[in-house]
Amino acid sequence: METELLNIESVSSKQKAAALRKAGEIIREGGLVAFPTETVYGLGADALNAEAAAKIYAAKGRPSDNPLIVHIHDISQVYEIAEEVPDEAKAVMEKFWPGPLTIILNKKSCVPDGTTGGLHTVAIRMPSHPIARDFIRESGRMIAAPSANTSGRPSPTLASHVYEDMQGRIPLILDGGAVGIGIESTIIDMSTGIPTILRPGYITKDMLEEVLPEVKIDPAVSGRTMKKDIVAKAPGMKYRHYAPKGQLTLVEGDKDKVIAKINELVREKKEEGYKVGVIGTDETLDAYHADILRSIGSRQKPESVAANLYRILREFDDLECDYMYSESFFEQGLGNAIMNRMLKAAGYHLITLQEGLVWIIARLL
């Protein structure tokens, strides 16, 4: 199969319309299209077509019990696929949609088990990216879409990342340029009981509590070991994700001790003949000594860290880096989502140097 890469960002309105028509036709015929969202690039198919959903799993090499997210362009579509929509869910939709938030509700029978990983719930999101919304609308379908990468690899934030993973596997990629947020949407389960965050993202617990009386975080989110024996009610809960080809290890603790430990680990691996990289921040990068140095952004601007994470992991792959070491981040606000992705990317390889008073307080703020 030939994979066509169509620029849809800096083209005329006529060219854009033609590209969207082509993408919509592929979807209606049961095919796959990669497209940009405000979070990462998605790999889309007709959400209500079980055979089309199966093609997503095949293209990604994704376990079939890992549910897909249904992307819509209008809130009215929620009522077509959800068995019931609680008032709390309506309040959340009104506040955060369109945007980087996925809501889990009990599904109607029209949603095939192939889309939901065999679950009786459906994950729904309305993206804010204009190209994504136009694409969904043009297709005339609701779009099931995980990230457009092969399973386990860092999610794509550029169309070139998608092409690297999906060349020859899908017919079309819509190139909308670099995405904005850079990590996947927050997922909140509102199908039963207290609303529960199953995957952290840009929309934080504090933000959700502005419209909800109570929000829980699933223990699997904050856990520091791989959860193998759980039912994956949301993407990213069960399997290793976002991983580079080399081994990533996170180091947490006092800043000076972290820098010293990472430099020690780098020196050991270099002496063994490996190519070694370090992920630092704007504030600390000059303190490291490695074959490859990359700043993930500024600690004062966690949005920059989120936006750069997957791109940097893919750069290390391109440079054939064997071992990577990274500073950790405090698990508060958006930092919670960043650490969730980094721990999964590292396969939960984490070195804790100390748990002094300052570090503990900083994590709890």
C-alpha positions in Angstrom: 0.0 0.0 0.0 1.2 3.5 -0.9 0.8 6.1 1.9 0.0 9.6 0.7 1.1 12.6 2.8 -1.1 15.6 2.1 -0.2 19.0 3.4 -3.5 20.5 4.6 -2.1 23.4 6.7 -0.5 25.9 4.3 -2.6 25.3 1.2 -5.5 27.1 -0.5 -9.0 26.6 0.7 -9.7 24.7 -2.6 -6.8 22.3 -2.0 -7.8 21.8 1.7 -11.4 21.0 0.7 -10.2 18.4 -1.9 -7.9 16.8 0.7 -10.8 16.6 3.2 -13.1 15.1 0.6 -10.5 12.4 -0.2 -10.1 11.7 3.5 -13.8 11.5 4.1 -14.2 9.1 1.2 -11.6 6.7 2.6 -13.3 6.7 5.9 -16.7 6.0 4.4 -15.2 3.1 2.5 -13.9 1.6 5.7 -10.3 2.8 5.4 -7.8 4.6 7.7 -6.7 8.2 7.7 -4.2 9.8 10.1 -5.1 13.4 11.1 -3.9 16.1 13.5 -5.6 17.0 16.8 -4.6 19.5 19.4 -3.0 16.7 21.5 -1.2 14.2 19.1 -1.9 12.8 15.6 -4.7 10.3 15.5 -5.3 7.2 13.3 -8.9 7.3 12.4 -11.6 4.9 11.1 -15.4 4.7 11.1 -16.2 4.2 14.8 -19.4 2.2 14.1 -17.7 -0.1 11.6 -16.2 -3.1 13.4 -14.1 -4.1 10.4 -12.7 -0.6 10.1 -11.8 -0.5 13.8 -10.0 -3.9 13.4 -7.8 -2.2 10.7 -6.6 0.3 13.3 -5.5 -2.5 15.6 -3.7 -4.3 12.7 -2.0 -1.1 11.5 -0.7 -0.2 15.0 0.0 -3.8 16.2 -2.2 -2.8 19.1 -3.7 -5.3 21.6 -7.4 -5.7 20.8 -8.5 -5.2 24.5 -7.1 -1.6 24.4 -10.2 0.5 23.8 -10.3 3.3 21.1 -11.6 6.8 21.6 -14.6 8.0 19.5 -14.0 11.5 18.1 -17.0 13.7 17.3 -17.6 17.2 16.0 -20.9 18.0 17.7 -22.2 17.3 21.2 -25.5 16.0 19.8 -23.5 12.9 18.6 -22.9 11.8 22.2 -26.6 10.9 22.5 -26.3 8.7 19.5 -23.8 6.4 21.1 -24.2 6.8 24.9 -26.9 4.9 26.8 -27.3 7.8 29.2 -25.6 11.2 29.7 -25.6 12.2 33.4 -26.0 15.9 34.3 -22.4 15.9 35.6 -21.2 14.7 32.2 -23.2 17.5 30.5 -21.6 20.1 32.7 -18.1 18.8 31.9 -18.9 18.8 28.2 -20.1 22.3 28.3 -17.0 23.5 30.2 -14.2 21.6 28.4 -15.5 20.7 24.9 -14.2 21.1 22.3 -10.9 20.3 23.9 -8.4 17.7 25.2 -10.8 15.7 27.4 -12.2 12.3 26.8 -15.4 11.2 28.7 -16.3 7.5 29.3 -20.0 6.7 29.4 -22.1 3.5 29.0 -22.5 2.7 25.3 -25.4 1.9 23.1 -25.4 -1.3 21.2 -24.7 0.5 17.9 -21.1 0.9 19.1 -19.2 -2.3 18.2 -17.2 -4.2 20.8 -14.3 -3.9 18.4 -14.2 -0.2 19.0 -14.5 -0.4 22.8 -12.1 -3.3 23.4 -15.1 -5.5 24.4 -16.2 -3.1 27.1 -19.8 -1.9 27.7 -18.5 1.7 27.9 -17.4 4.1 25.2 -14.8 6.8 25.4 -15.8 10.0 23.6 -13.9 13.2 22.7 -14.6 16.4 20.8 -11.2 17.7 19.6 -10.7 21.5 19.3 -8.2 21.3 16.3 -10.0 22.8 13.3 -8.6 20.3 10.8 -9.8 17.4 13.0 -13.3 18.9 13.4 -13.5 19.5 9.6 -12.3 16.0 8.8 -14.8 14.4 11.1 -17.6 16.5 9.7 -16.6 15.8 6.1 -16.5 12.1 6.7 -20.0 12.0 7.9 -19.0 9.5 10.5 -17.8 9.4 14.1 -14.1 8.6 14.1 -12.5 6.0 16.3 -8.9 7.1 16.8 -5.9 6.2 18.9 -2.6 7.9 18.4 -1.2 7.3 14.9 2.0 5.4 15.9 2.9 1.7 16.0 1.9 0.4 19.4 4.2 1.2 22.2 6.2 3.9 20.4 6.2 7.6 21.3 3.0 9.2 20.0 3.4 11.4 16.9 3.3 15.2 17.2 4.4 15.7 13.5 3.1 14.2 10.3 6.6 13.0 9.6 6.4 10.9 12.8 3.2 9.3 11.5 4.8 8.6 8.1 7.8 6.9 9.8 5.5 4.5 11.6 2.6 4.1 9.2 4.3 4.2 5.8 2.8 1.3 3.8 0.1 0.6 6.4 -2.4 3.3 5.7 -3.5 5.1 2.6 -3.5 8.8 3.7 -2.0 11.2 6.3 -3.3 14.7 6.6 -0.4 17.0 7.5 -1.5 19.8 9.7 1.9 20.8 11.1 3.1 20.4 14.6 0.4 19.8 17.3 0.0 22.1 20.2 -0.3 20.2 23.5 1.8 17.2 22.6 0.4 14.6 25.1 -2.9 12.7 24.9 -6.2 13.9 26.3 -7.3 13.5 29.9 -9.7 10.6 30.3 -12.4 10.7 32.9 -14.8 7.8 33.6 -18.3 9.1 34.2 -20.1 5.8 33.6 -20.6 4.9 37.2 -20.0 6.3 40.7 -17.6 9.1 41.4 -16.0 10.6 38.2 -12.5 9.0 38.0 -9.5 10.1 36.0 -8.1 7.1 34.2 -5.4 9.0 32.2 -4.1 12.4 33.2 -3.7 15.1 30.6 -3.9 18.9 30.0 -7.2 19.1 31.8 -6.2 18.5 35.4 -8.1 17.2 38.5 -8.3 20.8 39.9 -9.8 22.0 36.6 -12.4 19.3 36.6 -13.3 20.0 40.3 -14.4 23.5 39.2 -17.5 21.9 37.8 -17.7 18.5 39.6 -18.2 18.1 43.4 -15.7 15.2 43.6 -13.1 13.7 41.3 -10.9 10.6 42.0 -7.7 9.5 40.3 -7.5 5.8 39.5 -4.6 4.2 41.5 -3.2 2.9 38.2 -2.5 6.5 37.2 -0.2 7.3 40.1 1.2 3.8 40.5 4.9 3.3 39.8 4.8 -0.3 38.6 3.3 -1.8 35.4 -0.3 -2.9 35.9 -0.6 -6.2 33.9 -3.7 -7.8 35.4 -6.2 -5.0 35.1 -9.1 -4.5 32.6 -8.0 -1.6 30.4 -11.0 0.7 30.6 -9.1 3.5 28.9 -6.1 3.6 26.5 -2.7 3.6 28.1 -3.7 1.9 31.4 -2.3 -1.6 30.8 0.6 -1.8 28.4 4.0 -0.2 28.0 3.5 3.0 26.0 5.3 6.0 24.5 8.6 4.1 24.6 11.8 4.9 22.7 13.9 2.0 21.3 16.7 2.5 23.8 16.3 2.2 27.6 15.0 5.4 29.4 15.6 5.7 33.1 14.2 8.5 35.3 16.1 9.9 38.3 14.3 11.8 41.0 15.4 13.6 44.2 17.3 16.8 45.1 18.4 18.6 41.9 22.2 18.5 42.6 22.1 14.9 43.5 20.0 14.1 40.4 22.6 15.8 38.2 25.5 14.0 39.8 23.8 10.6 39.6 22.8 11.0 35.9 26.4 12.1 35.1 27.7 9.0 36.9 25.3 6.7 35.1 26.2 8.3 31.7 29.9 7.8 32.4 29.4 4.2 33.3 27.5 3.4 30.1 29.9 5.4 27.9 32.8 3.4 29.3 30.9 0.2 28.3 30.8 1.6 24.7 27.1 2.7 24.5 25.7 5.8 23.0 24.1 7.7 25.9 21.7 10.7 26.0 20.3 13.0 28.7 17.0 14.7 28.9 17.4 17.9 31.0 15.6 21.2 31.3 16.4 24.7 30.2 17.6 25.3 33.8 19.9 22.3 34.1 21.1 21.1 30.6 24.5 22.7 30.8 25.4 20.6 33.9 25.2 17.3 32.0 27.9 15.4 30.0 26.6 12.9 27.4 26.8 12.0 23.7 23.4 13.6 23.2 21.8 16.4 25.2 18.3 17.6 24.8 16.3 20.1 26.9 12.7 19.1 27.2 11.6 22.6 28.1 11.5 24.8 31.2 10.2 23.7 34.6 8.6 27.1 34.8 6.5 26.2 31.7 5.2 22.6 32.0 3.3 23.1 28.7 6.7 23.3 27.0 7.7 20.0 28.6 4.6 18.3 27.4 4.9 19.7 23.9 8.5 18.5 23.5 8.4 15.1 25.2 7.5 12.7 22.3 9.5 14.7 19.8 12.6 14.3 21.9 12.1 10.6 22.5 11.8 10.1 18.7 15.0 12.2 18.1 16.9 9.8 20.4 15.6 6.9 18.3 16.8 8.6 15.1 20.2 9.1 16.7 20.3 5.4 17.7 20.8 6.2 21.4 21.2 3.1 23.6 20.5 4.6 27.0 18.8 7.7 28.1 18.5 9.4 31.5 16.0 12.0 32.5 15.1 14.2 35.4 11.7 13.5 36.9 8.9 16.0 37.4 6.7 16.8 40.4 3.3 15.1 40.0 1.1 18.1 40.3 -1.1 19.7 37.7 0.2 19.0 34.2 3.3 17.5 35.8 1.1 14.5 36.7 0.4 13.8 33.0 4.1 14.3 32.1 5.3 11.9 34.7 2.6 9.4 33.8 3.9 9.3 30.2 7.6 9.4 31.2 7.2 6.5 33.6 5.4 4.4 30.9 8.1 5.4 28.3 10.7 4.2 30.8 9.0 1.0 31.6 8.9 2.2 35.2 12.7 2.4 35.4 12.9 4.9 38.2 15.8 5.8 40.6 14.8 7.7 43.7 17.8 9.3 45.4 16.1 10.8 48.5 12.7 11.6 49.9 13.7 14.7 51.9 11.2 17.1 53.4 11.5 19.6 50.6 10.9 17.0 47.9 7.9 15.5 49.7 6.3 18.9 50.2 6.8 19.9 46.6 5.1 16.7 45.4 2.1 17.3 47.6 1.5 20.9 46.7 
